[in-house]
């Protein structure tokens, strides 16, 4: 189909919640597997989860693009990103299928996420084999997922309150994608139609499958 298409897909950045429980206050240094278990437990208890975000594309220390909005996570496979600044856009993930609406260009793109490089951090955390590619720095509140074979290099820095402060992904060409989270709300009540996407008449639909 014709028309300009500007891609702002946030990729696998959606954030991590990490809580260090009393079980970590033992003589044994916790492993990355311990932290993953804590992440999974924390996520399950927090859902549905909402947070404000700032997304940046950084190159050689310069912020080339900055966008702001709010994210809603109902499950690792049901996520909504609503971009509010500078332009309005919505990204919905339902299972492996995604819907990306760009109001400025009146376009709706539909596609599927098939490999780990495209997956969101929530999906990766619940993957069976993620332990093989995860390590942690507990004193610095840092979780690292690194899988060169899949092109995955993600670092999650936590606040003193053990919520995600920044999630950084190294990309090709020297670019970094950075998500900064704020204003978390746990176990939020969601409208019945929160994950329905209604686009205006005349919207161009691009189906990539």
C-alpha positions as CSV (number, residue, x, y, z in Angstrom):
1,X,0.0,0.0,0.0
2,X,1.0,3.6,-0.6
3,X,1.7,6.2,2.1
4,X,4.5,7.1,4.4
5,X,5.1,4.8,7.3
6,X,7.1,6.0,10.3
7,X,8.0,3.1,12.6
8,X,8.2,3.8,16.4
9,X,7.9,0.3,17.5
10,X,9.3,0.2,21.1
11,X,10.7,-3.3,20.5
12,X,11.3,-5.4,23.5
13,X,11.5,-2.5,26.0
14,X,8.6,-2.6,28.4
15,X,10.4,-2.6,31.8
16,X,11.1,-4.9,34.7
17,X,9.9,-5.1,38.3
18,X,12.4,-6.5,40.7
19,X,11.9,-7.1,44.4
20,X,14.6,-8.4,46.6
21,X,12.8,-10.3,49.4
22,X,14.0,-11.5,52.7
23,X,15.3,-14.7,51.1
24,X,18.1,-12.7,49.6
25,X,19.4,-11.6,53.1
26,X,21.3,-14.9,53.5
27,X,24.9,-15.7,53.3
28,X,24.5,-17.1,49.7
29,X,24.9,-14.5,46.9
30,X,21.7,-14.7,44.9
31,X,22.0,-15.9,41.3
32,X,20.4,-14.5,38.2
33,X,18.0,-17.4,38.4
34,X,16.9,-16.2,41.9
35,X,16.3,-12.7,40.6
36,X,14.3,-14.1,37.7
37,X,12.1,-16.0,40.0
38,X,11.5,-12.9,42.1
39,X,10.7,-10.9,38.9
40,X,8.1,-13.4,37.8
41,X,6.5,-13.5,41.3
42,X,6.5,-9.7,41.5
43,X,4.9,-9.3,38.1
44,X,2.2,-11.8,38.8
45,X,1.3,-10.0,42.0
46,X,1.3,-6.5,40.4
47,X,-0.8,-7.2,37.4
48,X,-2.5,-5.3,35.8
49,X,0.3,-2.7,36.0
50,X,0.4,0.8,34.6
51,X,3.4,3.2,34.3
52,X,4.3,6.5,32.6
53,X,7.3,6.2,30.3
54,X,9.8,8.3,28.4
55,X,11.4,6.5,25.4
56,X,14.6,7.8,23.9
57,X,16.7,6.9,20.9
58,X,20.3,7.8,21.7
59,X,23.3,8.0,19.4
60,X,26.8,9.0,20.5
61,X,25.4,10.5,23.7
62,X,22.8,12.6,21.9
63,X,19.1,12.1,22.2
64,X,17.9,11.9,18.6
65,X,14.2,11.2,19.4
66,X,12.2,11.4,22.6
67,X,8.6,10.2,23.1
68,X,6.4,10.1,26.2
69,X,3.2,8.2,27.2
70,X,1.8,5.5,29.4
71,X,2.1,1.7,29.3
72,X,-0.4,-0.8,30.6
73,X,0.6,-4.4,31.2
74,X,-2.2,-6.9,31.8
75,X,0.0,-10.0,31.1
76,X,3.3,-10.7,29.3
77,X,1.3,-11.1,26.1
78,X,-1.3,-8.3,26.5
79,X,0.3,-4.9,26.6
80,X,-0.7,-1.4,25.5
81,X,1.6,1.5,24.8
82,X,-0.1,4.9,24.4
83,X,2.2,7.6,23.1
84,X,1.0,11.1,23.9
85,X,4.0,13.3,23.0
86,X,5.0,14.6,20.6
87,X,2.4,12.7,18.4
88,X,-0.4,10.4,19.4
89,X,0.3,6.7,18.7
90,X,-0.9,3.4,20.1
91,X,0.8,0.0,20.1
92,X,-1.1,-3.1,21.2
93,X,0.4,-6.5,21.7
94,X,-2.1,-9.4,21.8
95,X,-0.3,-12.8,22.0
96,X,2.1,-12.7,19.1
97,X,0.1,-10.3,17.1
98,X,0.6,-6.5,17.3
99,X,-1.4,-3.5,16.1
100,X,0.4,-0.1,15.7
101,X,-1.7,3.0,15.0
102,X,-0.1,6.3,14.0
103,X,-2.7,9.1,14.0
104,X,-0.5,11.6,12.2
105,X,-0.1,9.4,9.2
106,X,-3.6,7.7,9.6
107,X,-2.0,4.2,9.4
108,X,-2.7,1.0,11.2
109,X,0.1,-1.7,10.9
110,X,-0.7,-5.3,11.8
111,X,2.0,-7.9,12.2
112,X,3.4,-10.7,14.3
113,X,6.4,-11.1,16.7
114,X,8.1,-14.4,15.9
115,X,11.6,-14.4,17.3
116,X,13.3,-13.5,20.6
117,X,14.9,-10.3,19.2
118,X,11.5,-8.9,18.6
119,X,10.0,-10.0,21.9
120,X,9.2,-7.6,24.8
121,X,11.1,-7.9,28.0
122,X,8.0,-9.3,29.7
123,X,8.0,-12.2,27.2
124,X,11.7,-12.8,27.6
125,X,11.5,-13.0,31.4
126,X,8.9,-15.8,31.2
127,X,10.8,-17.7,28.5
128,X,12.0,-21.2,29.6
129,X,15.6,-20.7,28.3
130,X,16.2,-17.1,29.5
131,X,18.2,-18.3,32.5
132,X,21.0,-19.3,30.1
133,X,21.4,-15.6,29.0
134,X,20.7,-13.7,32.2
135,X,23.1,-12.4,34.9
136,X,22.6,-10.0,37.8
137,X,24.5,-7.4,39.8
138,X,22.5,-7.3,43.0
139,X,24.5,-4.6,44.9
140,X,24.0,-2.2,42.0
141,X,20.4,-3.3,41.4
142,X,21.2,-4.3,37.8
143,X,19.8,-7.2,35.7
144,X,21.4,-8.0,32.3
145,X,20.0,-10.2,29.5
146,X,22.6,-10.9,26.9
147,X,22.2,-13.3,23.9
148,X,24.5,-12.4,21.0
149,X,23.0,-15.2,18.9
150,X,19.6,-13.5,19.1
151,X,20.9,-10.0,19.0
152,X,19.7,-9.3,22.6
153,X,21.6,-6.9,24.9
154,X,19.4,-5.4,27.6
155,X,20.3,-3.8,30.9
156,X,17.7,-2.9,33.6
157,X,18.7,-0.4,36.3
158,X,16.5,-0.3,39.4
159,X,15.7,2.5,41.7
160,X,16.4,2.3,45.5
161,X,12.7,1.3,45.7
162,X,13.5,-1.7,43.4
163,X,11.3,-0.6,40.5
164,X,12.8,-0.1,37.0
165,X,14.4,3.2,36.6
166,X,15.8,2.7,33.1
167,X,15.8,-0.2,30.6
168,X,18.5,0.1,27.9
169,X,19.0,-1.9,24.7
170,X,22.1,-1.7,22.6
171,X,21.2,-1.8,18.9
172,X,23.1,-2.0,15.6
173,X,24.9,1.1,14.3
174,X,25.8,2.4,17.7
175,X,22.2,3.3,18.7
176,X,20.7,2.8,22.2
177,X,17.0,2.7,23.0
178,X,16.3,3.8,26.5
179,X,13.0,3.6,28.5
180,X,12.6,5.6,31.7
181,X,9.7,4.6,33.9
182,X,7.7,6.6,36.5
183,X,4.5,6.7,38.4
184,X,3.8,3.0,38.8
185,X,0.2,1.8,39.6
186,X,-0.3,-1.8,40.6
187,X,-3.5,-3.9,40.2
188,X,-5.2,-1.2,38.4
189,X,-8.8,-1.5,37.3
190,X,-9.1,-1.4,33.6
191,X,-12.0,-0.5,31.4
192,X,-13.6,-3.4,29.7
193,X,-12.5,-2.1,26.3
194,X,-9.0,-1.0,27.3
195,X,-7.4,-3.3,24.7
196,X,-9.7,-2.6,21.8
197,X,-8.4,-0.3,19.1
198,X,-10.9,1.7,17.1
199,X,-9.4,3.7,14.3
200,X,-11.1,6.5,12.3
201,X,-12.6,5.8,8.9
202,X,-10.1,6.3,6.1
203,X,-7.2,4.8,8.1
204,X,-4.7,3.0,5.9
205,X,-4.3,-0.6,7.0
206,X,-0.9,-2.3,6.4
207,X,-0.8,-6.0,7.1
208,X,2.7,-7.4,7.3
209,X,1.7,-11.1,7.7
